[in-house]
Structure formats: C-alpha cells, structure tokens
Amino acid sequence: MPSREQYKVTVHPAVSPNNKTPRASTVHIATWKRPQHLSQILAALAVSLGPFAAGLGKGYSSPAVDSLKEQQQRFPEAVANASSGIFTVSEQQASWVASLSLLGAFFGGMLGGLAMRFGRKRVLLVTSLPFSASWLLTVFASSVEMMFATAFVGGFCCAIVLVVTQVYISEISVPDIRGCLSAVLKIVGHIGMLISFAVGAYLDWRQLAMVVAIAPIMLFATVLYIPETPSYLVLVGRDEEAARSLQWLRGPEIDVGHEIATIRTNIIASRQYDDGCRNTFSTITSRVLRPVLTTCGLMFFQRFSGATAFNFYAVSIFRQTGCMNPHGGAVAVGFVQLLASCVSGLLIDIVGRLPLLIASSMFMSMALAGFGSFAYYEDVHKEHRNGCLTAAQHDWIPLLCVLIFTVAFSLGISPISWLLIGELFPLEYRGLGSALATSFSYVCAFVGVKTFVDFQQVLGLHGAYWLYAAISVGGLCFVVCFVPETKGRDLDEMHPKYTHT
C-alpha cells in the first residue's frame, strides 16, 4: 500500500507537465501510480526467470538421482552396453552429481559479482545461453563423468544469474516494494523446484533435463525487452540512458530528473569520500567489511541449517523412511516452501527484515531440536517396546517438525539473506560484495550437502539434527547482535539525505 505522503500526492489535483489545466485526481491515479509499479513488476518478472531456472536445477538432482538408480535396477543388462545410454552410478557418484553444481556456483558467484561492472542486463544475456546449453548436454550425457561436468557448468551459470538478478531488483525498485519484489525471486525459485519434484515423478532424468533447459532460453528472450538499471548507467557516466531507463521504470508521467540528480550527487560524494580516506580502517570497515561479514554470516547459518542438504536428497530421504510416497513427500515440502515464500513476500516490507529473521531462527531451532529429540527417543526406546508402542503412532511428530522448519526457513532467513546482499553494499562495492557473499554461500552449501551423510554416520540421526539446531541458535544470536534493519531504507545512491562527513 502507498504511504501517507503518497496518498496526499495522489488525491490532490495535479498540474500537467506543461503547466496548463489541472487534471482530476482519478485520472492522476490511473496515469501515475499504476504505471510506476507495473513497470517495476514487469521487469522483476522478466529477470525472475533466472531464479526459476535455478529452482528447476535445484530440484533436478533429487528425482534424477532416484531415476538413475531405478534405471540401473530395471535394466541391469543394459548397463554394460555403452550404446544403451544407461550407466552405473554409485552412492558417492550420486552425491557428486548433487553437489558439484554448488562447487561450480562458488566460482560463478565470484565471477558474477565482478562481471557486473559490464552491466546487469548484459551479464544476464551472456550467461543465459551457456546456462541452457549445460542442461542440453545433460540430456545427451553418456557417462556419469559427463554429468559431473554439466552439473559444474550449470551451477556456475546459475550462481551468476542469481547474484545479478538480486542486484537488478534492488536497483530498479522503490523502497516500498523492494522487499516484495525481492521475495518474488525466492517464490519463483520454489515454483521451479516444485515443478522439478512433480514432473520428475513421471519423467526420467534425461527428459527432466530437457525441461530445465527451456527456462534459461526464456530468460534470454525476456531480458532483451527490459532496461539496464539506472544506478549502473549513472555509475558509468551514461546519464541520458539512465534517465530513459528510470522513466520506463517509474512511469511516463513521473519527473525523474530529481531522482537521477540524487543518484549522481550521491555517487560523486561517495567517490570523493573514498578518495579522501581510501585506505583508512574505518572506511574499509563501514563500507565493505561490515556488510561482507553480515551477509556471509547469514549465508553460513542459512546453509548449515540442513535445508539445502534436504532439498538435494529429498526423494532419497523419503524413500529411506518408507512411510510415504517419496515423490509425494518431496512435492509436499516444495509446496509448503512455496506458500511460505509467498507469505514472506507480503510480510517483508510490512513487518521488517529483523523481526522475520528472529522469528525464523527461533522456530527453526525448536523444530530441528524437536526432530532430533524424537529420533533420539526412537533409538533409545525401540528395544524396550513390547509391540504396543510403534513409531507409526507418533509419525506426526517428525512430520510436524519438518513442516515448521520448512515454513520458518522459507519465511525468514532464506529470502532475507539474499535481499540484504543488494541492500547493504554501496553501489561501487556492490559487485565485489555480492561476489564474496554469494561465493561464500555456495561454499557453505557444497560442504553442507557433502557432509550431510557424514554427520549422520558419526553423530547419528538425532546428533545431526541437534547439531543443526545448535547452529540455528547461533544464527539467532548473530541476527540479534549484528544484522541491521533495512525496511523502507533507500539504497545509498538513491537516498536524498545521503552524505559523508
């Protein structure tokens, strides 16, 4: 909803740009307010096809690994025939198929942040085609080693797309809807993962890879019709293009001259400030180090909560439990994540980032601890049961814990940790900061996915979840002590009162 000041502007008669006759307030609403937000929404939806493709890829490994194993069991005689296209995949090889995309994303995150100096739109266009090609090569993979390579390249391109789309959304949107538009990226990502889980129940791994390959091509086609961000264009001295871009984003009836002047003035002031004290510890701390530590800290606690590992092994995990249809269970979790992300998009700009982060960390900790306690109780007391107490009588407890954890994760720390990457870094350091935070995030994700089985073997199922619960408690303390509230705050280069002293 518009703020009180915006309502004052809307309901009062306005004078037309040529200073002739006033127009009625109803006409003013139709020609000013709606185009302003509509253009930003359209641009956000265009670039959101990138996270959508990433979500499809994120959900791919779970049904694909299950499909590979099932294919081996159904056609054992074809495994030895190289021309059949069926090959053996061990448990360790399957884990590499799932996690190598995250290792590729580590390098992609570094390159994506640095490549943004060439333009947000240009990077998306250049990356989308090899992103699609990596999935097309997966369709024709003849060995597990080829799947390793395509998984790495796909993750590399995916990370570039994700970091650039987040920065793009932050730079084109007004503060009132920035959180909501940023949440759209997480929502479409969950939609993509849900589609992979659902379609993967009916398609084999090659057919599913073909479905994933379509999304990056769609991204290329839509990004052609949206403008570059005004902040980047001003930064590189293309003020006329910046004005046209901002006019498209804000609507044809808006005078964007003041906003362009504000961006230009603040960029100049920021550069002068940095030139005056470039090597001082206070400058490095306030403008680079503190945002890096804040965003990387959030990424650490997000990735080591166990959610990433679960998403990559959802079908296999549910199959091991034997209590439900594995594909149905994965779809249910994906659907709950999607609903929670939709609610998060509504609450981020209303409640604020910090309250959602605190609530998210609290409920995640309780859910993980509850699941671990149930697993411990089952391990300790299963020998003392006399047949009257079965696990099935209490199987609603772990299910409830999983649902609470999924909602809490998707409502708070998952979308907000990515939103803050675009909000906390100054414009001139946004590419570098995004590269560092994104790369660190994918390193944590890679380690988290690879160590998921090891934690269970060393600590037991209950110990693994207690460890994740302890990490989430640490995340709660980190949020309370170090994470700032950015609700309604302009980006530095867009803030009318942004000055350096």
KEVO-481977 format. One record per residue (C-alpha): residue in three letters; x negated, y negated, z negated. Coordinates in Angstrom, 3 decimals, decimal comma. Layout:
<drenbas>
r	c1	c2	c3
ALA	X	Y	Z
...
</drenbas>
This chain:
<drenbas>
r	c1	c2	c3
MET	0,000	0,000	0,000
PRO	-1,206	-3,568	0,646
SER	-2,466	-5,630	-2,271
ARG	-0,564	-8,582	-3,766
GLU	-2,641	-11,046	-1,750
GLN	-1,926	-9,157	1,422
TYR	1,786	-9,342	0,752
LYS	1,524	-13,124	0,381
VAL	-0,113	-13,361	3,761
THR	2,452	-11,041	5,274
VAL	5,668	-12,615	4,051
HIS	4,765	-16,266	4,628
PRO	5,244	-17,685	8,134
ALA	2,030	-17,822	10,074
VAL	0,816	-20,254	12,711
SER	-0,206	-18,775	16,016
PRO	-3,859	-18,976	17,140
ASN	-3,125	-21,916	19,484
ASN	-1,601	-23,905	16,560
LYS	1,802	-24,243	18,193
THR	5,011	-22,793	16,842
PRO	5,175	-20,707	13,693
ARG	6,292	-17,122	14,043
ALA	8,746	-15,286	11,867
SER	7,386	-13,141	9,077
THR	8,965	-9,977	10,509
VAL	7,070	-10,432	13,760
HIS	3,927	-11,102	11,769
ILE	4,227	-7,718	10,052
ALA	4,648	-5,890	13,341
THR	1,740	-7,531	15,144
TRP	-0,824	-7,832	12,368
LYS	-0,566	-5,273	9,634
ARG	0,213	-2,142	11,622
PRO	-2,432	-2,514	14,370
GLN	-5,093	-3,241	11,781
HIS	-4,732	0,072	10,010
LEU	-3,597	2,025	13,050
SER	-6,839	1,389	14,938
GLN	-8,947	2,466	11,972
ILE	-6,837	5,598	11,553
LEU	-7,200	6,479	15,236
ALA	-10,976	6,046	15,064
ALA	-11,105	8,155	11,901
LEU	-9,061	10,917	13,538
ALA	-11,358	10,863	16,575
VAL	-14,555	11,402	14,585
SER	-12,784	13,833	12,215
LEU	-13,015	16,438	14,966
GLY	-16,641	16,736	13,866
PRO	-15,776	17,881	10,318
PHE	-13,026	20,002	11,870
ALA	-15,655	21,828	13,947
ALA	-17,821	22,114	10,832
GLY	-14,894	23,618	8,915
LEU	-14,320	26,174	11,659
GLY	-18,002	27,098	11,446
LYS	-17,918	27,212	7,655
GLY	-15,043	29,676	7,715
TYR	-16,568	31,722	10,540
SER	-19,120	33,811	8,638
SER	-16,630	35,331	6,187
PRO	-14,372	37,099	8,763
ALA	-17,258	37,508	11,243
VAL	-19,452	39,473	8,832
ASP	-16,465	41,629	7,942
SER	-15,755	42,139	11,664
LEU	-19,363	43,164	12,364
LYS	-19,308	45,768	9,588
GLU	-15,932	47,097	10,657
GLN	-17,131	47,328	14,257
GLN	-20,095	49,428	13,173
GLN	-17,861	51,805	11,229
ARG	-15,315	52,217	14,023
PHE	-17,820	52,700	16,856
PRO	-20,954	54,301	15,341
GLU	-21,841	55,959	18,631
ALA	-21,930	52,581	20,423
VAL	-24,495	51,072	18,021
ALA	-27,340	52,951	19,696
ASN	-26,234	51,751	23,151
ALA	-27,713	48,314	23,798
SER	-25,295	47,588	26,630
SER	-22,260	48,048	24,374
GLY	-22,845	44,745	22,581
ILE	-22,438	46,432	19,175
PHE	-25,441	46,342	16,865
THR	-26,259	47,234	13,273
VAL	-26,094	44,542	10,593
SER	-27,378	45,351	7,108
GLU	-26,281	43,627	3,915
GLN	-29,395	41,458	3,871
GLN	-28,993	40,567	7,543
ALA	-25,357	39,640	6,912
SER	-26,468	37,299	4,125
TRP	-28,882	35,623	6,548
VAL	-26,115	35,210	9,122
ALA	-24,077	33,437	6,431
SER	-26,854	31,273	5,011
LEU	-29,118	30,372	7,951
SER	-26,627	27,760	9,103
LEU	-27,261	25,985	5,797
LEU	-31,018	26,124	6,336
GLY	-30,512	24,587	9,770
ALA	-28,297	21,974	8,166
PHE	-31,200	20,973	5,894
PHE	-33,279	19,893	8,892
GLY	-30,233	18,459	10,663
GLY	-29,394	16,300	7,682
MET	-32,860	14,732	7,721
LEU	-32,788	14,082	11,454
GLY	-29,181	12,860	11,460
GLY	-29,811	10,149	8,908
LEU	-32,901	8,925	10,729
ALA	-31,253	9,149	14,161
MET	-28,516	6,732	13,107
ARG	-30,867	3,882	13,946
PHE	-29,902	4,601	17,567
GLY	-26,205	4,162	16,827
ARG	-23,499	6,168	15,099
LYS	-21,424	6,751	18,236
ARG	-24,398	7,680	20,401
VAL	-25,627	10,298	17,928
LEU	-22,186	11,936	17,817
LEU	-22,046	12,119	21,610
VAL	-25,547	13,547	21,961
THR	-25,054	16,153	19,229
SER	-21,607	17,461	20,143
LEU	-22,669	19,270	23,343
PRO	-25,509	21,393	21,860
PHE	-23,206	21,996	18,881
SER	-20,692	23,607	21,238
ALA	-23,438	25,422	23,169
SER	-24,698	27,137	19,996
TRP	-21,287	28,734	19,492
LEU	-21,020	29,726	23,159
LEU	-24,350	31,530	22,821
THR	-22,970	33,323	19,755
VAL	-20,200	34,715	21,936
PHE	-22,807	36,446	24,125
ALA	-25,215	37,441	21,316
SER	-26,749	40,878	21,956
SER	-28,651	41,247	18,677
VAL	-28,493	40,078	15,090
GLU	-31,674	38,041	15,679
MET	-29,843	36,027	18,312
MET	-27,089	35,376	15,782
PHE	-29,758	34,117	13,384
ALA	-30,919	31,590	15,985
THR	-27,439	30,387	16,921
ALA	-26,449	30,093	13,250
PHE	-29,509	27,919	12,597
VAL	-28,853	25,651	15,605
GLY	-25,141	25,403	14,773
GLY	-25,922	24,382	11,203
PHE	-28,495	21,871	12,444
CYS	-25,947	20,136	14,691
CYS	-23,192	20,431	12,093
ALA	-25,188	18,506	9,476
ILE	-25,926	15,677	11,912
VAL	-22,245	15,369	12,777
LEU	-21,136	15,389	9,133
VAL	-23,563	12,735	7,907
VAL	-22,861	10,404	10,847
THR	-19,063	10,716	10,626
GLN	-19,106	9,856	6,924
VAL	-21,167	6,725	7,524
TYR	-18,990	5,797	10,510
ILE	-15,811	5,956	8,402
SER	-17,389	3,884	5,629
GLU	-18,480	1,149	8,029
ILE	-15,267	0,721	10,036
SER	-12,659	0,824	7,251
VAL	-11,434	-1,848	4,860
PRO	-11,879	-1,061	1,139
ASP	-8,154	-0,453	0,553
ILE	-8,081	2,626	2,789
ARG	-11,740	3,686	2,904
GLY	-11,302	6,431	0,317
CYS	-8,200	7,762	2,055
LEU	-9,859	7,845	5,483
SER	-12,932	9,495	3,999
ALA	-10,708	12,151	2,440
VAL	-9,339	12,855	5,927
LEU	-12,766	14,267	6,797
LYS	-12,524	16,808	3,980
ILE	-8,902	17,589	4,829
VAL	-9,614	18,423	8,464
GLY	-12,667	20,395	7,361
HIS	-10,448	22,542	5,143
ILE	-7,958	22,878	8,002
GLY	-10,779	24,173	10,200
MET	-11,891	26,679	7,565
LEU	-8,282	27,803	7,022
ILE	-7,845	28,353	10,763
SER	-11,029	30,452	10,888
PHE	-9,828	32,578	7,971
ALA	-6,376	33,041	9,525
VAL	-7,434	33,595	13,139
GLY	-10,347	35,791	12,018
ALA	-7,839	38,349	10,759
TYR	-6,805	39,010	14,382
LEU	-9,893	38,172	16,478
ASP	-13,300	39,818	16,448
TRP	-16,445	37,810	15,794
ARG	-17,093	37,015	19,471
GLN	-13,555	35,762	20,118
LEU	-13,647	33,673	16,948
ALA	-16,931	32,054	18,046
MET	-15,232	31,027	21,291
VAL	-12,504	29,281	19,299
VAL	-15,113	27,394	17,242
ALA	-16,942	26,260	20,410
ILE	-13,901	24,287	21,615
ALA	-13,896	21,745	18,751
PRO	-17,264	20,023	19,481
ILE	-16,197	19,520	23,104
MET	-13,030	17,825	21,857
LEU	-15,210	15,617	19,622
PHE	-17,272	14,507	22,639
ALA	-14,121	13,622	24,594
THR	-12,531	11,516	21,827
VAL	-15,659	9,654	20,675
LEU	-16,016	8,214	24,187
TYR	-12,977	6,005	23,539
ILE	-13,862	4,523	20,130
PRO	-16,254	1,624	19,437
GLU	-19,597	1,567	17,688
THR	-19,458	0,314	14,090
PRO	-19,664	-3,485	13,694
SER	-22,235	-3,201	10,903
TYR	-24,685	-1,319	13,121
LEU	-24,168	-3,692	16,054
VAL	-24,871	-6,745	13,878
LEU	-27,883	-4,994	12,390
VAL	-29,456	-4,577	15,853
GLY	-28,504	-8,098	16,987
ARG	-25,563	-7,287	19,290
ASP	-23,141	-9,766	17,755
GLU	-20,786	-10,089	20,739
GLU	-20,290	-6,313	20,896
ALA	-19,816	-6,307	17,126
ALA	-17,041	-8,873	17,424
ARG	-15,279	-6,824	20,106
SER	-15,632	-3,680	18,036
LEU	-14,258	-5,348	14,916
GLN	-11,400	-6,881	16,906
TRP	-10,418	-3,415	18,130
LEU	-10,563	-2,026	14,599
ARG	-8,718	-4,871	12,839
GLY	-6,093	-5,626	15,472
PRO	-5,691	-8,181	18,277
GLU	-4,112	-10,859	16,078
ILE	-6,851	-10,961	13,441
ASP	-9,565	-13,605	13,413
VAL	-12,692	-11,512	12,862
GLY	-15,127	-14,404	13,002
HIS	-15,333	-14,772	9,232
GLU	-15,982	-11,054	8,680
ILE	-18,689	-10,985	11,358
ALA	-20,317	-14,055	9,800
THR	-20,186	-12,402	6,381
ILE	-21,847	-9,238	7,685
ARG	-24,553	-11,254	9,469
THR	-25,255	-13,513	6,499
ASN	-25,497	-10,631	4,043
ILE	-27,795	-8,616	6,301
ILE	-30,110	-11,629	6,629
ALA	-30,019	-12,250	2,870
SER	-30,739	-8,587	2,215
ARG	-33,731	-8,606	4,554
GLN	-35,123	-11,785	3,030
TYR	-34,765	-10,320	-0,424
ASP	-36,538	-7,131	0,617
ASP	-39,318	-9,083	2,347
GLY	-39,868	-11,113	-0,800
CYS	-40,227	-8,138	-3,116
ARG	-40,527	-5,130	-0,844
ASN	-42,945	-3,171	-2,958
THR	-41,638	-4,026	-6,394
PHE	-40,383	-1,196	-8,545
SER	-37,094	-2,978	-9,284
THR	-36,240	-3,244	-5,574
ILE	-37,026	0,397	-4,881
THR	-35,075	1,494	-7,944
SER	-31,930	-0,570	-7,433
ARG	-31,593	-0,301	-3,658
VAL	-32,996	3,146	-2,815
LEU	-33,969	5,344	-5,756
ARG	-30,837	4,936	-7,871
PRO	-28,384	5,723	-5,043
VAL	-30,550	8,685	-3,967
LEU	-30,605	10,132	-7,480
THR	-26,873	9,572	-7,928
THR	-25,827	11,199	-4,651
CYS	-28,352	14,041	-4,902
GLY	-27,257	14,735	-8,461
LEU	-23,646	15,046	-7,383
MET	-24,651	17,300	-4,497
PHE	-26,583	19,580	-6,856
PHE	-23,646	20,060	-9,216
GLN	-21,239	20,498	-6,297
ARG	-23,295	23,157	-4,509
PHE	-24,226	25,180	-7,609
SER	-20,663	25,402	-8,877
GLY	-20,222	28,659	-6,931
ALA	-17,659	27,269	-4,487
THR	-19,967	27,313	-1,463
ALA	-21,015	30,912	-2,017
PHE	-17,402	31,984	-2,429
ASN	-16,344	30,337	0,842
PHE	-19,070	32,152	2,771
TYR	-18,242	35,566	1,291
ALA	-14,510	35,206	0,605
VAL	-13,282	38,161	2,677
SER	-16,027	40,479	1,413
ILE	-15,416	39,443	-2,197
PHE	-11,686	40,069	-1,942
ARG	-12,323	43,386	-0,216
GLN	-14,534	44,471	-3,116
THR	-11,804	43,704	-5,653
GLY	-9,356	45,992	-3,863
CYS	-6,345	44,225	-5,364
MET	-5,077	42,327	-2,308
ASN	-5,398	41,912	1,423
PRO	-8,898	40,358	1,813
HIS	-7,989	38,126	4,740
GLY	-4,774	37,102	2,997
GLY	-6,689	36,165	-0,142
ALA	-9,153	34,064	1,848
VAL	-6,304	32,297	3,640
ALA	-4,595	31,597	0,298
VAL	-7,737	29,975	-1,120
GLY	-8,213	27,933	2,060
PHE	-4,599	26,780	1,910
VAL	-4,943	25,668	-1,726
GLN	-8,124	23,775	-0,832
LEU	-6,268	22,019	1,956
LEU	-3,384	20,952	-0,294
ALA	-5,759	19,693	-2,980
SER	-7,719	17,693	-0,399
CYS	-4,503	16,048	0,801
VAL	-3,666	15,025	-2,753
SER	-7,233	13,771	-3,208
GLY	-6,813	11,511	-0,184
LEU	-3,821	9,884	-1,846
LEU	-5,463	9,508	-5,263
ILE	-8,998	8,345	-4,452
ASP	-8,001	4,744	-3,718
ILE	-5,283	4,670	-6,415
VAL	-6,876	6,369	-9,423
GLY	-10,504	5,711	-8,537
ARG	-13,576	7,832	-7,922
LEU	-14,815	8,156	-11,506
PRO	-11,586	9,449	-13,151
LEU	-11,204	12,089	-10,447
LEU	-14,821	13,186	-10,842
ILE	-14,439	13,522	-14,613
ALA	-11,192	15,471	-14,363
SER	-12,636	17,668	-11,611
SER	-15,730	18,592	-13,644
MET	-13,686	19,335	-16,773
PHE	-11,228	21,689	-15,089
MET	-13,948	23,382	-13,040
SER	-15,903	24,121	-16,227
MET	-12,861	25,551	-18,001
ALA	-11,823	27,671	-15,001
LEU	-15,313	29,110	-14,499
ALA	-15,722	29,829	-18,203
GLY	-12,287	31,477	-18,275
PHE	-13,104	33,709	-15,316
GLY	-16,439	34,700	-16,857
SER	-14,793	35,446	-20,196
PHE	-12,192	37,655	-18,526
ALA	-14,932	39,541	-16,656
TYR	-16,857	39,975	-19,916
TYR	-13,765	41,228	-21,721
GLU	-13,131	43,759	-18,954
ASP	-16,734	45,034	-19,079
VAL	-16,831	45,354	-22,859
HIS	-13,386	46,837	-23,467
LYS	-12,859	49,076	-20,459
GLU	-14,442	52,015	-22,300
HIS	-12,073	51,568	-25,243
ARG	-8,842	51,597	-23,263
ASN	-6,632	54,608	-23,696
GLY	-4,773	54,138	-20,451
CYS	-2,189	51,783	-21,925
LEU	-4,009	48,591	-21,008
THR	-5,066	48,204	-17,413
ALA	-6,720	45,401	-15,520
ALA	-3,673	45,127	-13,291
GLN	-1,577	43,931	-16,222
HIS	-3,782	40,870	-16,562
ASP	-4,916	40,296	-12,982
TRP	-3,050	36,970	-13,022
ILE	-5,754	35,551	-15,319
PRO	-8,660	35,577	-12,830
LEU	-6,284	34,523	-10,057
LEU	-5,152	31,536	-12,137
CYS	-8,786	30,626	-12,866
VAL	-9,677	30,771	-9,156
LEU	-6,729	28,549	-8,237
ILE	-7,510	25,991	-10,968
PHE	-11,144	25,884	-9,925
THR	-10,252	25,507	-6,241
VAL	-7,848	22,638	-6,917
ALA	-10,280	20,830	-9,236
PHE	-13,196	21,218	-6,820
SER	-11,244	20,020	-3,792
LEU	-9,588	17,187	-5,689
GLY	-12,714	15,518	-7,024
ILE	-16,371	16,352	-6,601
SER	-16,125	17,864	-3,106
PRO	-14,779	14,802	-1,208
ILE	-16,119	12,075	-3,513
SER	-19,764	13,192	-3,443
TRP	-19,739	12,728	0,349
LEU	-17,799	9,456	0,176
LEU	-20,391	7,904	-2,148
ILE	-23,158	8,520	0,406
GLY	-21,552	5,926	2,650
GLU	-20,702	3,543	-0,208
LEU	-23,794	3,349	-2,430
PHE	-26,597	2,728	0,080
PRO	-27,273	-0,729	1,569
LEU	-26,935	-0,881	5,344
GLU	-30,653	-0,993	6,142
TYR	-31,280	2,083	3,942
ARG	-28,075	3,947	4,773
GLY	-29,664	6,178	7,390
LEU	-32,589	7,143	5,153
GLY	-30,398	7,593	2,084
SER	-27,867	9,680	3,974
ALA	-30,648	11,871	5,345
LEU	-32,116	12,511	1,901
ALA	-28,790	13,202	0,182
THR	-27,445	15,390	2,983
SER	-30,622	17,425	3,337
PHE	-30,821	17,966	-0,406
SER	-27,183	19,067	-0,380
TYR	-27,829	21,733	2,220
VAL	-30,950	22,973	0,463
CYS	-28,826	23,490	-2,649
ALA	-26,124	25,177	-0,570
PHE	-28,652	27,526	1,048
VAL	-30,148	28,503	-2,305
GLY	-26,695	28,856	-3,856
VAL	-25,439	31,211	-1,142
LYS	-28,622	33,318	-1,107
THR	-28,751	33,675	-4,917
PHE	-25,060	34,489	-5,419
VAL	-25,632	38,259	-5,268
ASP	-28,856	37,998	-7,294
PHE	-27,084	36,201	-10,132
GLN	-24,511	38,973	-10,305
GLN	-27,174	41,690	-10,325
VAL	-29,302	40,046	-13,014
LEU	-26,650	38,431	-15,251
GLY	-23,592	40,482	-14,434
LEU	-20,403	39,036	-13,004
HIS	-19,497	37,331	-16,278
GLY	-23,013	35,900	-16,699
ALA	-22,981	34,441	-13,200
TYR	-19,734	32,599	-13,832
TRP	-20,849	31,412	-17,255
LEU	-23,953	30,003	-15,566
TYR	-21,769	28,167	-13,043
ALA	-19,624	26,881	-15,926
ALA	-22,697	25,539	-17,722
ILE	-23,813	23,782	-14,545
SER	-20,361	22,181	-14,245
VAL	-20,601	20,924	-17,844
GLY	-23,941	19,373	-16,928
GLY	-22,215	17,781	-13,948
LEU	-19,611	16,244	-16,255
CYS	-22,338	14,650	-18,384
PHE	-24,095	13,380	-15,252
VAL	-20,895	11,783	-13,912
VAL	-20,129	10,016	-17,191
CYS	-23,667	8,661	-17,596
PHE	-24,820	7,788	-14,074
VAL	-22,059	7,599	-11,458
PRO	-20,598	4,097	-10,841
GLU	-17,010	3,322	-9,897
THR	-16,704	2,054	-6,301
LYS	-12,927	1,809	-5,992
GLY	-11,981	-1,296	-3,963
ARG	-15,594	-2,418	-3,654
ASP	-16,788	-3,839	-0,344
LEU	-19,903	-2,438	1,247
ASP	-22,872	-4,735	0,647
GLU	-22,951	-6,129	4,179
MET	-19,196	-6,843	4,097
HIS	-18,896	-8,339	0,639
PRO	-18,057	-12,086	0,759
LYS	-19,864	-12,709	-2,545
TYR	-22,877	-10,520	-1,833
THR	-26,033	-12,475	-2,703
HIS	-29,512	-11,752	-4,004
THR	-31,141	-13,790	-6,700
</drenbas>
